[in-house]
């Protein structure tokens, strides 16, 4: 008779958590990829197409690539595979306000006679990874399914996500801002800092002129959140490691105690709308 593992809650995420496949494999997590299309060529995010190659292609492309959520059948395959060796599943995903991924997952879950909880993290990129990390810790500690769901919701509600966008071109091409706003911003050399709000929608945080003010605004946002406490933080970038290094150094110089959990590319799906050169910080204070 085949024995089930002690930790019998299966975990599913999507590729917008922006982690390498080895991370999932080492921790028994199933990753369901979104799709990116350049013309007629389709690639699975973080599977067929890695971010470094994606940003090279994006910079050279006159048209914005198309992105699409995983299909219901992709989720059914993932859930069915886990149901053979788990008692329940938690499926943690990109903000439903940014993608139909949660909808696909919910449809698949509704077709199964098996307990699957689909969680709209209201986050993106390494924000999802920060929640996943805590979810894995809870599973390892023997938390129940319901306790793990509550933990995910608690952590997700604490995470802040701030991005700096180096060019407005991709936001405009993706329909996130109008042509007039993009043109005015480019002429005035204004670049927005964006925040993924508590409702899972991307919103303007600050509009600044000059790169030095970008760093100061990001540092101040992290410092205020930390308020003298250690802050769990992840740094993301779209082929801009120098910016991440500088931001990290400035935070340390300001006396912020960083508990750095991840540094990674912004993956192909989110990067489609941010464009090359973007970078940001995703962070929260662990309240226990």
DAJO-V109065 format. One record per backbone hydrogen bond with DSSP energy under -1.0 kcal/mol. CO is the residue of the C=O (numbers start at 1). NH is the residue of the N-H. If there is no record, write none. Layout:
BEGIN
((CO & NH) (CO & NH))
END
This chain:
BEGIN
((6 & 8) (8 & 87) (8 & 88) (10 & 90) (11 & 30) (12 & 92) (13 & 32) (14 & 17) (15 & 18) (20 & 23) (21 & 25) (22 & 26) (24 & 29) (30 & 13) (32 & 15) (34 & 45) (35 & 68) (36 & 43) (37 & 66) (38 & 41) (41 & 38) (43 & 36) (44 & 47) (44 & 48) (44 & 49) (49 & 46) (50 & 54) (51 & 55) (52 & 56) (53 & 57) (54 & 58) (55 & 59) (56 & 60) (66 & 37) (68 & 35) (71 & 75) (72 & 76) (73 & 77) (74 & 78) (75 & 79) (76 & 80) (77 & 81) (78 & 82) (79 & 83) (82 & 85) (82 & 86) (88 & 10) (89 & 117) (90 & 12) (91 & 119) (93 & 121) (95 & 98) (95 & 99) (100 & 104) (101 & 105) (102 & 106) (103 & 107) (104 & 108) (105 & 109) (106 & 110) (108 & 111) (109 & 112) (112 & 114) (115 & 89) (117 & 91) (119 & 93) (123 & 95) (124 & 127) (125 & 128) (125 & 129) (126 & 130) (127 & 131) (128 & 132) (129 & 133) (130 & 134) (131 & 135) (132 & 136) (133 & 137) (134 & 138) (135 & 139) (136 & 140) (137 & 141) (138 & 143) (139 & 142) (144 & 148) (145 & 149) (146 & 150) (147 & 151) (148 & 152) (149 & 153) (150 & 154) (151 & 155) (152 & 156) (153 & 157) (155 & 158) (155 & 159) (160 & 283) (161 & 196) (162 & 281) (163 & 194) (164 & 279) (168 & 172) (169 & 173) (170 & 174) (171 & 176) (171 & 177) (172 & 175) (178 & 182) (179 & 183) (180 & 184) (181 & 185) (182 & 186) (183 & 187) (184 & 188) (185 & 190) (191 & 208) (192 & 165) (193 & 205) (193 & 206) (194 & 163) (195 & 203) (197 & 200) (201 & 197) (203 & 195) (206 & 193) (208 & 191) (211 & 215) (212 & 216) (213 & 217) (214 & 218) (215 & 219) (216 & 220) (217 & 221) (218 & 222) (219 & 223) (220 & 224) (221 & 225) (222 & 226) (223 & 227) (226 & 229) (231 & 259) (232 & 284) (233 & 261) (234 & 282) (235 & 264) (236 & 280) (237 & 266) (238 & 277) (240 & 244) (241 & 245) (242 & 246) (243 & 247) (244 & 248) (245 & 249) (246 & 250) (247 & 251) (248 & 252) (249 & 253) (250 & 254) (251 & 256) (252 & 255) (257 & 231) (259 & 233) (262 & 235) (264 & 237) (267 & 271) (268 & 272) (270 & 273) (270 & 274) (271 & 275) (275 & 278) (278 & 238) (279 & 164) (280 & 236) (281 & 162) (282 & 234) (283 & 160) (284 & 232))
END
